[in-house]
Amino acid sequence: MLRILADVAKAFDSVADIAAPSELLHQLRFVPPRKRGIDPVGEAEVYLTYQRYKRARQVLRYAKKTEPDNLEAQILLLHTYHLLESSHDYCELATELYPKLIGNPEWKRICQVGRTMAPNYPLFTEEQIQRSH
C-alpha cells in the first residue's frame, strides 16, 4: 500500500495537480505514448491544442526522461512550461538545452520568451544571445 502511495506522490508535481479526481485517475492509468504506438510530440501537441497543458507536460517529461536525444520533445516541453507560466522549469530546461542549441535560430525565440518569463535570468540577456550566434 505504501508503495502505491509513493508512486502516486511521484506522479504529481504539486498538490494542485491532484485537486481533481479525474487527474488522479489519469496519472494512475498513464501509459507512455510509445507503448501505445504514438509519437509523444504528436500526442503532446494534441493536448496543447485542447489546452490540456498538464497532460502535455506529463507526456513530454516522460519523453525527455526516456528519449534524452529527442530535442523536438524538449523544445515543446519548454513551450509547455511557458503556457503553464512555470518560469523556474523554463529556465532550468533552457539552461540544459543551451549547449545543444548554440547557433540554432530556435535559441533566439527561446530567449525572447525567456526574457518575458524571467527578465533577470542571465541566460536570456541580449549579450548572451549575441554570444551564442
Backbone hydrogen bonds, N-H to C=O, Kabsch-Sander energy under -0.5 kcal/mol:
donor,donor_aa,acceptor,acceptor_aa,energy
5,L,1,M,-2.2
6,A,2,L,-2.4
7,D,3,R,-2.3
8,V,4,I,-2.4
9,A,5,L,-2.5
10,K,6,A,-2.0
11,A,7,D,-1.2
11,A,8,V,-0.5
12,F,8,V,-0.6
12,F,9,A,-0.9
17,D,14,S,-1.1
18,I,15,V,-1.4
19,A,16,A,-1.1
23,E,20,A,-0.8
24,L,20,A,-1.6
25,L,21,P,-2.3
26,H,22,S,-2.2
27,Q,23,E,-2.5
28,L,24,L,-2.1
29,R,25,L,-1.7
30,F,27,Q,-0.9
35,K,32,P,-0.7
36,R,32,P,-0.8
36,R,33,P,-1.3
37,G,34,R,-1.3
38,I,33,P,-2.6
43,E,39,D,-2.3
44,A,40,P,-2.5
45,E,41,V,-2.5
46,V,42,G,-1.7
47,Y,43,E,-2.2
48,L,44,A,-2.7
49,T,45,E,-2.2
50,Y,46,V,-1.7
51,Q,48,L,-1.7
52,R,47,Y,-3.3
53,Y,51,Q,-0.9
56,A,52,R,-2.1
57,R,53,Y,-2.6
58,Q,54,K,-2.1
59,V,55,R,-2.3
60,L,56,A,-2.7
61,R,57,R,-2.7
62,Y,58,Q,-2.0
63,A,59,V,-2.2
64,K,60,L,-2.6
65,K,61,R,-2.1
66,T,62,Y,-2.5
67,E,63,A,-3.0
70,N,67,E,-2.5
71,L,69,D,-1.9
74,Q,70,N,-1.6
75,I,71,L,-2.5
76,L,72,E,-2.1
77,L,73,A,-2.0
78,L,74,Q,-1.9
79,H,75,I,-2.0
80,T,76,L,-2.2
81,Y,77,L,-2.5
82,H,78,L,-2.0
83,L,79,H,-2.3
84,L,80,T,-2.2
85,E,82,H,-1.3
86,S,81,Y,-2.8
87,S,85,E,-1.0
90,Y,86,S,-2.3
91,C,87,S,-2.8
92,E,88,H,-2.4
93,L,89,D,-2.5
94,A,90,Y,-2.7
95,T,91,C,-2.2
96,E,92,E,-1.6
97,L,93,L,-2.4
98,Y,94,A,-1.7
100,K,97,L,-1.0
101,L,97,L,-1.4
101,L,98,Y,-0.8
102,I,98,Y,-0.6
103,G,132,S,-1.1
104,N,101,L,-2.3
107,W,104,N,-1.8
108,K,104,N,-0.5
108,K,105,P,-0.7
109,R,105,P,-1.0
110,I,106,E,-2.2
111,C,107,W,-2.3
112,Q,108,K,-2.1
113,V,109,R,-2.3
114,G,110,I,-2.6
115,R,111,C,-2.6
116,T,112,Q,-1.1
117,M,113,V,-1.6
118,A,114,G,-3.4
121,Y,118,A,-2.1
124,F,121,Y,-1.7
125,T,122,P,-1.2
129,I,125,T,-2.0
130,Q,126,E,-2.3
131,R,127,E,-1.8
132,S,128,Q,-1.3
133,H,130,Q,-0.9
